[in-house]
Amino acid sequence: MISKEITIRNESGLESKVAARLIQKASTYESNIWIEKNDRRANAKSLLGILSLSISRGEKVLLIADGSDEKQAIEELEQFAERGMTEQYK
């Protein structure tokens, strides 16, 4: 299990459209992926889980991955967050 603190940079925080893009990206990994804010943890592959954290722009959250591709998942999700979660999918 590995983790990385990231800052949410996009204008609207993790509202539903942005959360859906994050879910789509997180779902490409075999690892379990969570987002943690203030000791509350949510599955990064669950819309209701992410929205329940009410994450706004500028907030720091912890990304956690556990599984066979955890290192790749954390690295790529961190880059995805730095780009404002606007990456287009192939």
Phi and psi restraints in degrees (range 20) as a CNS / XPLOR table:
assign (resid 1 and name C) (resid 2 and name N)
       (resid 2 and name CA) (resid 2 and name C) 1.0 -131.8 20.0 2
assign (resid 2 and name N) (resid 2 and name CA)
       (resid 2 and name C) (resid 3 and name N) 1.0 158.5 20.0 2
assign (resid 2 and name C) (resid 3 and name N)
       (resid 3 and name CA) (resid 3 and name C) 1.0 -143.2 20.0 2
assign (resid 3 and name N) (resid 3 and name CA)
       (resid 3 and name C) (resid 4 and name N) 1.0 161.5 20.0 2
assign (resid 3 and name C) (resid 4 and name N)
       (resid 4 and name CA) (resid 4 and name C) 1.0 -152.5 20.0 2
assign (resid 4 and name N) (resid 4 and name CA)
       (resid 4 and name C) (resid 5 and name N) 1.0 130.9 20.0 2
assign (resid 4 and name C) (resid 5 and name N)
       (resid 5 and name CA) (resid 5 and name C) 1.0 -82.3 20.0 2
assign (resid 5 and name N) (resid 5 and name CA)
       (resid 5 and name C) (resid 6 and name N) 1.0 132.2 20.0 2
assign (resid 5 and name C) (resid 6 and name N)
       (resid 6 and name CA) (resid 6 and name C) 1.0 -129.2 20.0 2
assign (resid 6 and name N) (resid 6 and name CA)
       (resid 6 and name C) (resid 7 and name N) 1.0 160.5 20.0 2
assign (resid 6 and name C) (resid 7 and name N)
       (resid 7 and name CA) (resid 7 and name C) 1.0 -108.7 20.0 2
assign (resid 7 and name N) (resid 7 and name CA)
       (resid 7 and name C) (resid 8 and name N) 1.0 132.8 20.0 2
assign (resid 7 and name C) (resid 8 and name N)
       (resid 8 and name CA) (resid 8 and name C) 1.0 -79.0 20.0 2
assign (resid 8 and name N) (resid 8 and name CA)
       (resid 8 and name C) (resid 9 and name N) 1.0 118.7 20.0 2
assign (resid 8 and name C) (resid 9 and name N)
       (resid 9 and name CA) (resid 9 and name C) 1.0 -104.8 20.0 2
assign (resid 9 and name N) (resid 9 and name CA)
       (resid 9 and name C) (resid 10 and name N) 1.0 -20.7 20.0 2
assign (resid 9 and name C) (resid 10 and name N)
       (resid 10 and name CA) (resid 10 and name C) 1.0 -70.8 20.0 2
assign (resid 10 and name N) (resid 10 and name CA)
       (resid 10 and name C) (resid 11 and name N) 1.0 153.2 20.0 2
assign (resid 10 and name C) (resid 11 and name N)
       (resid 11 and name CA) (resid 11 and name C) 1.0 -55.0 20.0 2
assign (resid 11 and name N) (resid 11 and name CA)
       (resid 11 and name C) (resid 12 and name N) 1.0 -40.6 20.0 2
assign (resid 11 and name C) (resid 12 and name N)
       (resid 12 and name CA) (resid 12 and name C) 1.0 -97.6 20.0 2
assign (resid 12 and name N) (resid 12 and name CA)
       (resid 12 and name C) (resid 13 and name N) 1.0 7.9 20.0 2
assign (resid 12 and name C) (resid 13 and name N)
       (resid 13 and name CA) (resid 13 and name C) 1.0 68.8 20.0 2
assign (resid 13 and name N) (resid 13 and name CA)
       (resid 13 and name C) (resid 14 and name N) 1.0 -149.2 20.0 2
assign (resid 13 and name C) (resid 14 and name N)
       (resid 14 and name CA) (resid 14 and name C) 1.0 -101.6 20.0 2
assign (resid 14 and name N) (resid 14 and name CA)
       (resid 14 and name C) (resid 15 and name N) 1.0 63.9 20.0 2
assign (resid 14 and name C) (resid 15 and name N)
       (resid 15 and name CA) (resid 15 and name C) 1.0 -78.3 20.0 2
assign (resid 15 and name N) (resid 15 and name CA)
       (resid 15 and name C) (resid 16 and name N) 1.0 179.9 20.0 2
assign (resid 15 and name C) (resid 16 and name N)
       (resid 16 and name CA) (resid 16 and name C) 1.0 -58.2 20.0 2
assign (resid 16 and name N) (resid 16 and name CA)
       (resid 16 and name C) (resid 17 and name N) 1.0 -43.3 20.0 2
assign (resid 16 and name C) (resid 17 and name N)
       (resid 17 and name CA) (resid 17 and name C) 1.0 -66.0 20.0 2
assign (resid 17 and name N) (resid 17 and name CA)
       (resid 17 and name C) (resid 18 and name N) 1.0 -43.6 20.0 2
assign (resid 17 and name C) (resid 18 and name N)
       (resid 18 and name CA) (resid 18 and name C) 1.0 -68.5 20.0 2
assign (resid 18 and name N) (resid 18 and name CA)
       (resid 18 and name C) (resid 19 and name N) 1.0 -42.2 20.0 2
assign (resid 18 and name C) (resid 19 and name N)
       (resid 19 and name CA) (resid 19 and name C) 1.0 -59.8 20.0 2
assign (resid 19 and name N) (resid 19 and name CA)
       (resid 19 and name C) (resid 20 and name N) 1.0 -38.6 20.0 2
assign (resid 19 and name C) (resid 20 and name N)
       (resid 20 and name CA) (resid 20 and name C) 1.0 -63.7 20.0 2
assign (resid 20 and name N) (resid 20 and name CA)
       (resid 20 and name C) (resid 21 and name N) 1.0 -38.4 20.0 2
assign (resid 20 and name C) (resid 21 and name N)
       (resid 21 and name CA) (resid 21 and name C) 1.0 -66.2 20.0 2
assign (resid 21 and name N) (resid 21 and name CA)
       (resid 21 and name C) (resid 22 and name N) 1.0 -39.6 20.0 2
assign (resid 21 and name C) (resid 22 and name N)
       (resid 22 and name CA) (resid 22 and name C) 1.0 -63.8 20.0 2
assign (resid 22 and name N) (resid 22 and name CA)
       (resid 22 and name C) (resid 23 and name N) 1.0 -43.3 20.0 2
assign (resid 22 and name C) (resid 23 and name N)
       (resid 23 and name CA) (resid 23 and name C) 1.0 -61.1 20.0 2
assign (resid 23 and name N) (resid 23 and name CA)
       (resid 23 and name C) (resid 24 and name N) 1.0 -43.9 20.0 2
assign (resid 23 and name C) (resid 24 and name N)
       (resid 24 and name CA) (resid 24 and name C) 1.0 -59.9 20.0 2
assign (resid 24 and name N) (resid 24 and name CA)
       (resid 24 and name C) (resid 25 and name N) 1.0 -44.0 20.0 2
assign (resid 24 and name C) (resid 25 and name N)
       (resid 25 and name CA) (resid 25 and name C) 1.0 -68.1 20.0 2
assign (resid 25 and name N) (resid 25 and name CA)
       (resid 25 and name C) (resid 26 and name N) 1.0 -47.3 20.0 2
assign (resid 25 and name C) (resid 26 and name N)
       (resid 26 and name CA) (resid 26 and name C) 1.0 -62.6 20.0 2
assign (resid 26 and name N) (resid 26 and name CA)
       (resid 26 and name C) (resid 27 and name N) 1.0 -32.4 20.0 2
assign (resid 26 and name C) (resid 27 and name N)
       (resid 27 and name CA) (resid 27 and name C) 1.0 -72.3 20.0 2
assign (resid 27 and name N) (resid 27 and name CA)
       (resid 27 and name C) (resid 28 and name N) 1.0 -9.6 20.0 2
assign (resid 27 and name C) (resid 28 and name N)
       (resid 28 and name CA) (resid 28 and name C) 1.0 -79.7 20.0 2
assign (resid 28 and name N) (resid 28 and name CA)
       (resid 28 and name C) (resid 29 and name N) 1.0 -8.1 20.0 2
assign (resid 28 and name C) (resid 29 and name N)
       (resid 29 and name CA) (resid 29 and name C) 1.0 -103.9 20.0 2
assign (resid 29 and name N) (resid 29 and name CA)
       (resid 29 and name C) (resid 30 and name N) 1.0 146.5 20.0 2
assign (resid 29 and name C) (resid 30 and name N)
       (resid 30 and name CA) (resid 30 and name C) 1.0 -73.4 20.0 2
assign (resid 30 and name N) (resid 30 and name CA)
       (resid 30 and name C) (resid 31 and name N) 1.0 -29.3 20.0 2
assign (resid 30 and name C) (resid 31 and name N)
       (resid 31 and name CA) (resid 31 and name C) 1.0 -62.5 20.0 2
assign (resid 31 and name N) (resid 31 and name CA)
       (resid 31 and name C) (resid 32 and name N) 1.0 153.2 20.0 2
assign (resid 31 and name C) (resid 32 and name N)
       (resid 32 and name CA) (resid 32 and name C) 1.0 -75.7 20.0 2
assign (resid 32 and name N) (resid 32 and name CA)
       (resid 32 and name C) (resid 33 and name N) 1.0 136.5 20.0 2
assign (resid 32 and name C) (resid 33 and name N)
       (resid 33 and name CA) (resid 33 and name C) 1.0 -130.4 20.0 2
assign (resid 33 and name N) (resid 33 and name CA)
       (resid 33 and name C) (resid 34 and name N) 1.0 132.0 20.0 2
assign (resid 33 and name C) (resid 34 and name N)
       (resid 34 and name CA) (resid 34 and name C) 1.0 -126.5 20.0 2
assign (resid 34 and name N) (resid 34 and name CA)
       (resid 34 and name C) (resid 35 and name N) 1.0 157.7 20.0 2
assign (resid 34 and name C) (resid 35 and name N)
       (resid 35 and name CA) (resid 35 and name C) 1.0 -118.9 20.0 2
assign (resid 35 and name N) (resid 35 and name CA)
       (resid 35 and name C) (resid 36 and name N) 1.0 133.5 20.0 2
assign (resid 35 and name C) (resid 36 and name N)
       (resid 36 and name CA) (resid 36 and name C) 1.0 -123.7 20.0 2
assign (resid 36 and name N) (resid 36 and name CA)
       (resid 36 and name C) (resid 37 and name N) 1.0 132.8 20.0 2
assign (resid 36 and name C) (resid 37 and name N)
       (resid 37 and name CA) (resid 37 and name C) 1.0 -138.2 20.0 2
assign (resid 37 and name N) (resid 37 and name CA)
       (resid 37 and name C) (resid 38 and name N) 1.0 123.9 20.0 2
assign (resid 37 and name C) (resid 38 and name N)
       (resid 38 and name CA) (resid 38 and name C) 1.0 49.8 20.0 2
assign (resid 38 and name N) (resid 38 and name CA)
       (resid 38 and name C) (resid 39 and name N) 1.0 50.9 20.0 2
assign (resid 38 and name C) (resid 39 and name N)
       (resid 39 and name CA) (resid 39 and name C) 1.0 64.8 20.0 2
assign (resid 39 and name N) (resid 39 and name CA)
       (resid 39 and name C) (resid 40 and name N) 1.0 11.8 20.0 2
assign (resid 39 and name C) (resid 40 and name N)
       (resid 40 and name CA) (resid 40 and name C) 1.0 -108.5 20.0 2
assign (resid 40 and name N) (resid 40 and name CA)
       (resid 40 and name C) (resid 41 and name N) 1.0 131.3 20.0 2
assign (resid 40 and name C) (resid 41 and name N)
       (resid 41 and name CA) (resid 41 and name C) 1.0 -118.5 20.0 2
assign (resid 41 and name N) (resid 41 and name CA)
       (resid 41 and name C) (resid 42 and name N) 1.0 139.5 20.0 2
assign (resid 41 and name C) (resid 42 and name N)
       (resid 42 and name CA) (resid 42 and name C) 1.0 -134.0 20.0 2
assign (resid 42 and name N) (resid 42 and name CA)
       (resid 42 and name C) (resid 43 and name N) 1.0 148.9 20.0 2
assign (resid 42 and name C) (resid 43 and name N)
       (resid 43 and name CA) (resid 43 and name C) 1.0 -67.6 20.0 2
assign (resid 43 and name N) (resid 43 and name CA)
       (resid 43 and name C) (resid 44 and name N) 1.0 125.9 20.0 2
assign (resid 43 and name C) (resid 44 and name N)
       (resid 44 and name CA) (resid 44 and name C) 1.0 -74.7 20.0 2
assign (resid 44 and name N) (resid 44 and name CA)
       (resid 44 and name C) (resid 45 and name N) 1.0 0.4 20.0 2
assign (resid 44 and name C) (resid 45 and name N)
       (resid 45 and name CA) (resid 45 and name C) 1.0 -108.7 20.0 2
assign (resid 45 and name N) (resid 45 and name CA)
       (resid 45 and name C) (resid 46 and name N) 1.0 15.4 20.0 2
assign (resid 45 and name C) (resid 46 and name N)
       (resid 46 and name CA) (resid 46 and name C) 1.0 -125.7 20.0 2
assign (resid 46 and name N) (resid 46 and name CA)
       (resid 46 and name C) (resid 47 and name N) 1.0 119.7 20.0 2
assign (resid 46 and name C) (resid 47 and name N)
       (resid 47 and name CA) (resid 47 and name C) 1.0 -61.0 20.0 2
assign (resid 47 and name N) (resid 47 and name CA)
       (resid 47 and name C) (resid 48 and name N) 1.0 -48.7 20.0 2
assign (resid 47 and name C) (resid 48 and name N)
       (resid 48 and name CA) (resid 48 and name C) 1.0 -62.8 20.0 2
assign (resid 48 and name N) (resid 48 and name CA)
       (resid 48 and name C) (resid 49 and name N) 1.0 -37.7 20.0 2
assign (resid 48 and name C) (resid 49 and name N)
       (resid 49 and name CA) (resid 49 and name C) 1.0 -61.5 20.0 2
assign (resid 49 and name N) (resid 49 and name CA)
       (resid 49 and name C) (resid 50 and name N) 1.0 -48.4 20.0 2
assign (resid 49 and name C) (resid 50 and name N)
       (resid 50 and name CA) (resid 50 and name C) 1.0 -63.9 20.0 2
assign (resid 50 and name N) (resid 50 and name CA)
       (resid 50 and name C) (resid 51 and name N) 1.0 -47.2 20.0 2
assign (resid 50 and name C) (resid 51 and name N)
       (resid 51 and name CA) (resid 51 and name C) 1.0 -63.0 20.0 2
assign (resid 51 and name N) (resid 51 and name CA)
       (resid 51 and name C) (resid 52 and name N) 1.0 -30.4 20.0 2
assign (resid 51 and name C) (resid 52 and name N)
       (resid 52 and name CA) (resid 52 and name C) 1.0 -65.8 20.0 2
assign (resid 52 and name N) (resid 52 and name CA)
       (resid 52 and name C) (resid 53 and name N) 1.0 -18.7 20.0 2
assign (resid 52 and name C) (resid 53 and name N)
       (resid 53 and name CA) (resid 53 and name C) 1.0 -82.8 20.0 2
assign (resid 53 and name N) (resid 53 and name CA)
       (resid 53 and name C) (resid 54 and name N) 1.0 -15.1 20.0 2
assign (resid 53 and name C) (resid 54 and name N)
       (resid 54 and name CA) (resid 54 and name C) 1.0 48.2 20.0 2
assign (resid 54 and name N) (resid 54 and name CA)
       (resid 54 and name C) (resid 55 and name N) 1.0 63.8 20.0 2
assign (resid 54 and name C) (resid 55 and name N)
       (resid 55 and name CA) (resid 55 and name C) 1.0 -92.2 20.0 2
assign (resid 55 and name N) (resid 55 and name CA)
       (resid 55 and name C) (resid 56 and name N) 1.0 122.6 20.0 2
assign (resid 55 and name C) (resid 56 and name N)
       (resid 56 and name CA) (resid 56 and name C) 1.0 -103.3 20.0 2
assign (resid 56 and name N) (resid 56 and name CA)
       (resid 56 and name C) (resid 57 and name N) 1.0 167.9 20.0 2
assign (resid 56 and name C) (resid 57 and name N)
       (resid 57 and name CA) (resid 57 and name C) 1.0 -58.2 20.0 2
assign (resid 57 and name N) (resid 57 and name CA)
       (resid 57 and name C) (resid 58 and name N) 1.0 138.4 20.0 2
assign (resid 57 and name C) (resid 58 and name N)
       (resid 58 and name CA) (resid 58 and name C) 1.0 87.1 20.0 2
assign (resid 58 and name N) (resid 58 and name CA)
       (resid 58 and name C) (resid 59 and name N) 1.0 -9.8 20.0 2
assign (resid 58 and name C) (resid 59 and name N)
       (resid 59 and name CA) (resid 59 and name C) 1.0 -78.2 20.0 2
assign (resid 59 and name N) (resid 59 and name CA)
       (resid 59 and name C) (resid 60 and name N) 1.0 147.7 20.0 2
assign (resid 59 and name C) (resid 60 and name N)
       (resid 60 and name CA) (resid 60 and name C) 1.0 -96.4 20.0 2
assign (resid 60 and name N) (resid 60 and name CA)
       (resid 60 and name C) (resid 61 and name N) 1.0 135.4 20.0 2
assign (resid 60 and name C) (resid 61 and name N)
       (resid 61 and name CA) (resid 61 and name C) 1.0 -132.2 20.0 2
assign (resid 61 and name N) (resid 61 and name CA)
       (resid 61 and name C) (resid 62 and name N) 1.0 161.9 20.0 2
assign (resid 61 and name C) (resid 62 and name N)
       (resid 62 and name CA) (resid 62 and name C) 1.0 -105.3 20.0 2
assign (resid 62 and name N) (resid 62 and name CA)
       (resid 62 and name C) (resid 63 and name N) 1.0 124.2 20.0 2
assign (resid 62 and name C) (resid 63 and name N)
       (resid 63 and name CA) (resid 63 and name C) 1.0 -93.1 20.0 2
assign (resid 63 and name N) (resid 63 and name CA)
       (resid 63 and name C) (resid 64 and name N) 1.0 132.9 20.0 2
assign (resid 63 and name C) (resid 64 and name N)
       (resid 64 and name CA) (resid 64 and name C) 1.0 -128.3 20.0 2
assign (resid 64 and name N) (resid 64 and name CA)
       (resid 64 and name C) (resid 65 and name N) 1.0 132.5 20.0 2
assign (resid 64 and name C) (resid 65 and name N)
       (resid 65 and name CA) (resid 65 and name C) 1.0 -130.6 20.0 2
assign (resid 65 and name N) (resid 65 and name CA)
       (resid 65 and name C) (resid 66 and name N) 1.0 141.7 20.0 2
assign (resid 65 and name C) (resid 66 and name N)
       (resid 66 and name CA) (resid 66 and name C) 1.0 -141.9 20.0 2
assign (resid 66 and name N) (resid 66 and name CA)
       (resid 66 and name C) (resid 67 and name N) 1.0 113.0 20.0 2
assign (resid 66 and name C) (resid 67 and name N)
       (resid 67 and name CA) (resid 67 and name C) 1.0 156.8 20.0 2
assign (resid 67 and name N) (resid 67 and name CA)
       (resid 67 and name C) (resid 68 and name N) 1.0 -171.6 20.0 2
assign (resid 67 and name C) (resid 68 and name N)
       (resid 68 and name CA) (resid 68 and name C) 1.0 -65.4 20.0 2
assign (resid 68 and name N) (resid 68 and name CA)
       (resid 68 and name C) (resid 69 and name N) 1.0 -28.4 20.0 2
assign (resid 68 and name C) (resid 69 and name N)
       (resid 69 and name CA) (resid 69 and name C) 1.0 -116.6 20.0 2
assign (resid 69 and name N) (resid 69 and name CA)
       (resid 69 and name C) (resid 70 and name N) 1.0 30.6 20.0 2
assign (resid 69 and name C) (resid 70 and name N)
       (resid 70 and name CA) (resid 70 and name C) 1.0 -60.3 20.0 2
assign (resid 70 and name N) (resid 70 and name CA)
       (resid 70 and name C) (resid 71 and name N) 1.0 -40.6 20.0 2
assign (resid 70 and name C) (resid 71 and name N)
       (resid 71 and name CA) (resid 71 and name C) 1.0 -63.9 20.0 2
assign (resid 71 and name N) (resid 71 and name CA)
       (resid 71 and name C) (resid 72 and name N) 1.0 -48.1 20.0 2
assign (resid 71 and name C) (resid 72 and name N)
       (resid 72 and name CA) (resid 72 and name C) 1.0 -61.2 20.0 2
assign (resid 72 and name N) (resid 72 and name CA)
       (resid 72 and name C) (resid 73 and name N) 1.0 -42.6 20.0 2
assign (resid 72 and name C) (resid 73 and name N)
       (resid 73 and name CA) (resid 73 and name C) 1.0 -60.5 20.0 2
assign (resid 73 and name N) (resid 73 and name CA)
       (resid 73 and name C) (resid 74 and name N) 1.0 -48.4 20.0 2
assign (resid 73 and name C) (resid 74 and name N)
       (resid 74 and name CA) (resid 74 and name C) 1.0 -63.7 20.0 2
assign (resid 74 and name N) (resid 74 and name CA)
       (resid 74 and name C) (resid 75 and name N) 1.0 -45.2 20.0 2
assign (resid 74 and name C) (resid 75 and name N)
       (resid 75 and name CA) (resid 75 and name C) 1.0 -61.1 20.0 2
assign (resid 75 and name N) (resid 75 and name CA)
       (resid 75 and name C) (resid 76 and name N) 1.0 -47.7 20.0 2
assign (resid 75 and name C) (resid 76 and name N)
       (resid 76 and name CA) (resid 76 and name C) 1.0 -72.3 20.0 2
assign (resid 76 and name N) (resid 76 and name CA)
       (resid 76 and name C) (resid 77 and name N) 1.0 -36.0 20.0 2
assign (resid 76 and name C) (resid 77 and name N)
       (resid 77 and name CA) (resid 77 and name C) 1.0 -68.8 20.0 2
assign (resid 77 and name N) (resid 77 and name CA)
       (resid 77 and name C) (resid 78 and name N) 1.0 -34.5 20.0 2
assign (resid 77 and name C) (resid 78 and name N)
       (resid 78 and name CA) (resid 78 and name C) 1.0 -63.4 20.0 2
assign (resid 78 and name N) (resid 78 and name CA)
       (resid 78 and name C) (resid 79 and name N) 1.0 -45.4 20.0 2
assign (resid 78 and name C) (resid 79 and name N)
       (resid 79 and name CA) (resid 79 and name C) 1.0 -63.0 20.0 2
assign (resid 79 and name N) (resid 79 and name CA)
       (resid 79 and name C) (resid 80 and name N) 1.0 -41.2 20.0 2
assign (resid 79 and name C) (resid 80 and name N)
       (resid 80 and name CA) (resid 80 and name C) 1.0 -59.0 20.0 2
assign (resid 80 and name N) (resid 80 and name CA)
       (resid 80 and name C) (resid 81 and name N) 1.0 -44.3 20.0 2
assign (resid 80 and name C) (resid 81 and name N)
       (resid 81 and name CA) (resid 81 and name C) 1.0 -65.4 20.0 2
assign (resid 81 and name N) (resid 81 and name CA)
       (resid 81 and name C) (resid 82 and name N) 1.0 -39.9 20.0 2
assign (resid 81 and name C) (resid 82 and name N)
       (resid 82 and name CA) (resid 82 and name C) 1.0 -63.7 20.0 2
assign (resid 82 and name N) (resid 82 and name CA)
       (resid 82 and name C) (resid 83 and name N) 1.0 -28.9 20.0 2
assign (resid 82 and name C) (resid 83 and name N)
       (resid 83 and name CA) (resid 83 and name C) 1.0 -86.7 20.0 2
assign (resid 83 and name N) (resid 83 and name CA)
       (resid 83 and name C) (resid 84 and name N) 1.0 8.7 20.0 2
assign (resid 83 and name C) (resid 84 and name N)
       (resid 84 and name CA) (resid 84 and name C) 1.0 78.4 20.0 2
assign (resid 84 and name N) (resid 84 and name CA)
       (resid 84 and name C) (resid 85 and name N) 1.0 18.9 20.0 2
assign (resid 84 and name C) (resid 85 and name N)
       (resid 85 and name CA) (resid 85 and name C) 1.0 55.9 20.0 2
assign (resid 85 and name N) (resid 85 and name CA)
       (resid 85 and name C) (resid 86 and name N) 1.0 43.9 20.0 2
assign (resid 85 and name C) (resid 86 and name N)
       (resid 86 and name CA) (resid 86 and name C) 1.0 -115.5 20.0 2
assign (resid 86 and name N) (resid 86 and name CA)
       (resid 86 and name C) (resid 87 and name N) 1.0 8.1 20.0 2
assign (resid 86 and name C) (resid 87 and name N)
       (resid 87 and name CA) (resid 87 and name C) 1.0 -57.6 20.0 2
assign (resid 87 and name N) (resid 87 and name CA)
       (resid 87 and name C) (resid 88 and name N) 1.0 138.0 20.0 2
assign (resid 87 and name C) (resid 88 and name N)
       (resid 88 and name CA) (resid 88 and name C) 1.0 -86.4 20.0 2
assign (resid 88 and name N) (resid 88 and name CA)
       (resid 88 and name C) (resid 89 and name N) 1.0 145.9 20.0 2
assign (resid 88 and name C) (resid 89 and name N)
       (resid 89 and name CA) (resid 89 and name C) 1.0 -95.4 20.0 2
assign (resid 89 and name N) (resid 89 and name CA)
       (resid 89 and name C) (resid 90 and name N) 1.0 150.1 20.0 2
